């Protein structure tokens, strides 16, 4: 189900990422002020944009889950937020490296963009513990969706608030004030596409793996039920922050085989 | 054949900033690599579980067929 088109997506991700790297190092001109150091921009900014968009997407999937009660939307929301957190870690590390090279400090506390991103990241860092704290899968999914919607709404608000603040030290890339030369803009857009494709591919891999695992669990339950050793052979699912949606949904809709 | 066009590419200005740029890109690729490694471990576990399930099913099937053969022979 989720594995459909995964190969084509993986190949296009690798191709676009390779093209982006070639453009970054051999096509985009050196920036006048920062020189070679500015090349970090092509990985740091797309990572930040994709991570923030992933958080918002997680919120949108959560809205769908609350509306339809379909556990697949909860799974999508979970995977989007999980992946955005990983991209968030990469954003913070690459940003720190850039800050060290550019400003001489690993972290600057009076820079609104940095601190606001850290706040968003820390907010979402509580998502998994929240899920883990609730044992009942249905309640876990519902609470997690409410969290994802609230936090997802906070992301653009936070972005606007930072933009409206006066202390502009952090370079602005997108918007009316953007004055990137065309070669740099093209390189940036290809990098952004590459990172977005990477995000999508990894999300798809994660969804496929979770779906396959759930199918296997459901299959094992069926086999155990048939053998009459359900309790002895199939251990109960360990407490987890990850949604257990597909296993439940699958067993609910799997027709009983005659004669079992 | 490949070396000729590569030789014509401009040299990267890897001065003071080189180490920072290299570190930033290595971080991204390291994260992706770690993720792929985790996925590989997961898929190996899946494969193992599938193997166990298959063995379990085969054992059950052979047991069932043995029992039915025994029943038929006692009937005859």
Interface residues (C-beta under 8 A of the other chain):
Chain A: X21 X25 X26 X30 X34 X35 X36 X37 X39 X40 X43 X44 X47 X86 X89 X90 X93 X94 X97 X98 X100 X101 X198 X202 X205 X209 X212 X213 X216 X219 X220 X223 X226 X227 X233
Chain B: X9 X10 X12 X13 X14 X15 X17 X18 X20 X21 X23 X24 X25 X27 X28 X31 X32 X35 X39 X42 X43 X46 X49 X50 X53 X56 X57 X60
